[in-house]
Amino acid sequence: MQTVDIDFLPARWWRWLWFAGLCVSVAVLVHAWRVGTQVDGELQRMRSEVSQVRSELQRQALVQAGAADLRERSTHAVVRALQRDWNMPFTTIESLATEGARLKTFHADGAAGVLQLEYEFGTAETALAMTEQLNAGRDVPLWKFEGFQTQAPRVQRDVLVEVPSPFVGRWSAHFN
């Protein structure tokens, strides 16, 4: 009779083969994950560099466009200021004859058509008289009294110095 050789225990070399395959698979997955994170980091860095370059180019384009626009606007403002009739406001200011008042500041914005005057004067009645003189001969008042400030006496070397004109008044006019 023949002898049957039956081995009920599996061969152990298959276990080592499965374990080695599993280790290789895990190593490949870990390596792929590391490479993926490095590639992702590089992509983020490149995207940020591209966005910085784009924003810099946009800023430079805006600066160049703004400079050209600013030049154009300032040229137009100069042309408008030169085309205005300055005789009317200047003759009004020159013909103002109020005793005890003197012109302190004069500001003209030709582009906006605004004149501003500051006068020093002694009494509040002088401000009313000046407003009437500035608007004399007009149906619609051009000059508007914006307000006044009082000037306090000063002390110089322990001596009280009186201010000759204690009020400073402001007038403005819009003209075309």
C-alpha positions in Angstrom: 0.0 0.0 0.0 1.1 3.5 -0.6 1.7 5.9 2.1 0.0 9.3 1.9 2.1 12.2 3.2 -0.5 14.9 4.2 0.9 18.0 5.8 -1.9 20.0 7.6 0.4 22.9 8.5 0.8 25.5 5.7 4.2 26.4 4.4 5.7 29.3 6.3 7.5 30.9 3.4 4.1 32.3 2.1 3.8 34.3 5.3 7.1 36.0 4.7 6.2 36.7 1.1 2.9 38.4 2.1 4.6 40.3 4.9 7.4 41.6 2.5 4.7 42.6 -0.1 2.8 44.5 2.6 5.9 46.3 3.7 6.8 47.3 0.2 3.3 48.6 -0.4 3.3 50.7 2.8 6.8 52.0 1.8 5.6 53.0 -1.7 2.5 54.7 -0.2 4.5 56.6 2.4 7.0 57.7 -0.3 4.1 58.8 -2.7 2.5 60.8 0.2 5.9 62.6 0.9 6.4 63.4 -2.8 2.8 64.6 -3.0 3.2 67.0 -0.1 6.5 68.3 -1.5 4.9 68.9 -4.9 1.9 70.5 -3.3 4.2 72.9 -1.3 6.1 73.8 -4.5 2.8 74.4 -6.3 1.7 76.7 -3.5 5.0 78.6 -3.5 4.8 79.0 -7.3 1.2 80.2 -7.1 2.1 82.8 -4.4 5.0 84.0 -6.6 2.7 84.3 -9.6 0.1 86.2 -7.6 2.8 88.6 -6.2 4.1 89.2 -9.7 0.6 89.8 -11.0 -0.2 92.2 -8.2 3.0 94.1 -8.8 2.3 94.3 -12.5 -1.2 95.6 -11.8 0.1 98.1 -9.3 2.7 99.4 -11.8 -0.1 99.6 -14.5 -2.3 101.6 -12.1 0.6 103.9 -11.2 1.4 104.5 -14.8 -2.3 105.0 -15.7 -2.7 107.2 -12.6 0.3 109.3 -13.5 -1.0 109.8 -17.0 -4.5 110.5 -15.7 -3.1 112.9 -13.1 -1.1 114.7 -15.8 -4.2 115.0 -17.9 -6.4 116.2 -15.0 -3.8 118.7 -13.9 -3.5 120.0 -17.5 -7.3 120.4 -17.7 -7.3 122.1 -14.3 -4.7 124.6 -15.5 -6.6 125.2 -18.7 -9.8 125.8 -16.8 -8.1 128.1 -14.3 -6.6 130.2 -17.2 -10.0 130.4 -18.9 -11.8 131.8 -15.9 -12.6 135.5 -15.6 -10.5 136.7 -12.7 -11.3 140.3 -13.1 -14.6 140.2 -11.2 -13.3 138.8 -7.9 -10.1 140.9 -8.0 -11.8 144.2 -8.7 -14.2 143.4 -5.9 -11.3 142.8 -3.5 -9.3 145.8 -4.7 -12.3 148.2 -4.4 -13.1 147.1 -0.8 -12.5 150.3 1.3 -13.3 149.5 4.9 -11.5 151.4 7.6 -9.6 149.2 10.0 -9.7 146.0 8.0 -6.7 144.4 6.3 -6.4 141.3 4.1 -4.7 138.5 5.9 -4.9 135.6 3.5 -6.1 135.0 0.0 -6.7 131.5 -1.4 -7.9 130.9 -5.0 -8.7 127.4 -6.3 -9.1 128.0 -10.0 -10.1 124.4 -10.8 -13.0 124.5 -8.4 -13.8 128.2 -8.9 -13.5 129.0 -5.2 -12.0 132.1 -3.6 -11.4 132.4 0.1 -10.5 135.6 2.0 -9.4 136.2 5.6 -9.5 139.8 6.9 -8.5 141.2 10.2 -10.8 143.8 11.6 -11.6 145.5 14.8 -15.4 145.2 15.4 -18.2 142.9 14.4 -19.9 145.9 12.6 -16.9 146.0 10.3 -17.6 142.4 9.2 -21.2 143.3 8.3 -20.0 146.4 6.4 -17.4 144.3 4.5 -19.9 141.7 3.6 -22.2 144.4 2.2 -19.4 146.0 0.3 -18.3 142.6 -1.2 -21.8 141.9 -2.4 -22.6 145.5 -3.5 -24.4 145.8 -6.8 -25.4 142.1 -7.0 -28.9 140.7 -6.9 -27.7 137.4 -5.6 -24.9 137.6 -3.0 -21.7 136.1 -4.2 -19.5 136.4 -1.1 -20.6 134.5 2.0 -19.4 135.2 5.5 -18.3 131.9 6.9 -17.4 133.1 10.4 -14.8 134.7 12.5 -12.3 134.0 15.3 -11.1 136.3 18.0 -7.4 136.9 18.6 -6.3 137.0 22.3 -3.7 139.5 23.4 -0.2 138.1 23.6 2.3 138.2 26.4 5.9 139.1 25.3 8.6 139.5 27.9 6.1 139.7 30.8 4.2 142.6 29.0 0.7 142.2 27.7 0.6 143.2 24.0 -2.7 144.2 22.6 -3.8 142.9 19.2 -4.7 145.7 16.9 -7.4 143.7 15.1 -9.0 141.3 17.5 -11.2 139.6 14.9 -10.3 137.4 11.9 -13.2 136.8 9.5 -13.5 134.4 6.6 -15.4 134.9 3.4 -15.8 132.6 0.4 -17.2 132.9 -3.1 -17.9 130.4 -5.9 -17.6 131.9 -9.3 -17.6 130.5 -12.9 
